[in-house]
Amino acid sequence: MLAFIIVVFTIGEVLLFAMMDLFVDNIAKPEVKGSYFGAMGFSQLGSVIGPFVGGLCIDYFGAAHPSPFLRSCQ
């Protein structure tokens, strides 16, 4: 069952990202398409910075302690 869910999720993700590019291409004026695609790519910055910041948090707080972010949700 888990393998089926992973396959369905992967297919959906592939279709979503392909459609996002087409959508941006359709709505953007030709003179600002680069800015639109740049802004769309900028949203992925968290995927690059997040693991680094998470590693710094684990180094600082230690892996044995719950994350301070989880504590703030209580």
C-alpha positions in Angstrom: 0.0 0.0 0.0 2.8 2.4 0.9 4.5 1.8 -2.5 1.2 2.6 -4.3 0.9 5.9 -2.3 4.5 6.8 -3.1 3.9 6.2 -6.8 0.7 8.2 -6.9 2.3 11.1 -5.0 5.3 11.1 -7.3 3.1 11.2 -10.4 1.1 14.1 -9.0 4.3 16.0 -8.1 5.7 15.5 -11.6 2.5 16.8 -13.2 2.3 19.7 -10.8 5.7 21.0 -11.5 5.3 20.7 -15.2 2.0 22.5 -15.1 3.4 25.3 -12.9 6.0 26.1 -15.6 3.3 26.2 -18.3 1.0 28.3 -16.1 3.7 30.9 -15.5 4.6 30.9 -19.2 0.9 31.5 -20.1 0.2 34.4 -17.6 3.5 36.3 -17.9 4.0 39.0 -20.4 7.0 38.3 -22.7 9.1 41.2 -21.2 8.8 40.0 -17.6 8.9 36.2 -18.0 12.4 36.0 -16.6 11.2 37.8 -13.4 8.3 35.5 -13.1 10.4 32.3 -13.4 13.0 33.8 -11.1 10.4 34.5 -8.4 9.0 30.9 -8.9 12.5 29.5 -8.4 13.2 31.8 -5.4 10.4 30.0 -3.6 12.7 26.9 -3.5 15.3 28.7 -1.4 13.8 27.2 1.7 14.6 23.7 0.4 18.3 24.7 0.2 18.6 26.7 3.4 16.3 24.6 5.6 18.6 21.5 6.1 21.6 23.7 6.8 19.7 25.7 9.4 18.2 22.5 10.8 21.8 21.1 11.2 22.9 24.2 13.0 19.9 23.9 15.4 20.8 20.3 16.1 24.5 21.2 16.7 23.5 24.1 19.0 20.6 22.5 21.0 21.7 18.8 20.7 19.9 16.0 19.1 18.7 14.6 22.4 16.6 17.7 23.2 13.3 18.4 21.4 13.5 21.2 18.9 12.6 24.6 20.3 10.2 25.0 17.4 8.2 22.0 18.6 8.2 23.3 22.2 6.8 26.6 21.0 3.7 24.7 19.6 2.7 23.5 23.0 
